[in-house]
Amino acid sequence: MVTKQINSDSIEDTLKLARHVGNNLKGGEIIELVGDLGSGKTTFVSGLVSGANSDDHVSSPTFMIKKEYKTPKLNIYHFDFYRLDESDLIVHELDDVASEPNSVVVIEWPKILKIPDLGKKIIFEFFYLSDIEKRIINIKYDQELGYLIN
């Protein structure tokens, strides 16, 4: 995996990065978001969805586990495993949506469940700095997905 680090000095910086990634989505991407509560994961999804040309309102799926956002070309499936402790049903659903060629799967809290290998993925890790608005975003990705951030 390739690793890259980005400094985000504001929410707008995080949204700008996410819009760039969203604009470059082709379908078939698996995106994992890692970070503490309030670290910017759902904000990132908001920018991602906007960058993919959707007007859908993004909110955390913590209590619903999954939300779907429609774009002109793609379906973005946003999963949040924070409150989940059983994986059987959700693993089958992940397999189903990940196999759709026009789908993008975004997973918050991916380490809570044992997720099968769904394919090439990009991981965004969000870390707070001393200023609550500032973040370090570590990005790890399979080389084939470099087009998302370059």
Steps between C-alpha positions, in 0.01 A plus 500: 500500500606856430491748789448875486445759772294818466457785746151640529489839668121534486174325425515663157839334434350161586198567280725611213699175516181296519340685206815429296475129583125500427556666164745223404282204599440247223307231687628191674703689760509394865572790736571444869487790746684464830509748787354593835148632544478849352825469307347587162385172349141603427617845389726319254204297369305823452778639280536169318130489413505866393808441284320212329228750396227399742271743677412241765534613860760294687456406863661236715343156459603401855149398604399367158828325408464583128397795286495521123577811297414525132720680250449528124737206440546322833336373814702581811430265791605647834533247784570581864588204722545695825200342674520160333615179662358234266640475151314221320226699327705808433784299344257355246365845423854636460578222253184580304556873467876469443436271204292765319727671242346844558524488878741661742518357852601732785551341842538686828644297789613210275709338775196422714400209277697240314433618146584268213730624228270704278766606251735793455459756774612837621520578871476850647615529864405822680708628793429809711768758558505742796267737312162324472456617139834356385556141396765278357349265244704191424403336175588140415396360168553228248703652218218444250290754694756780480275682254271587791747735666743601226 
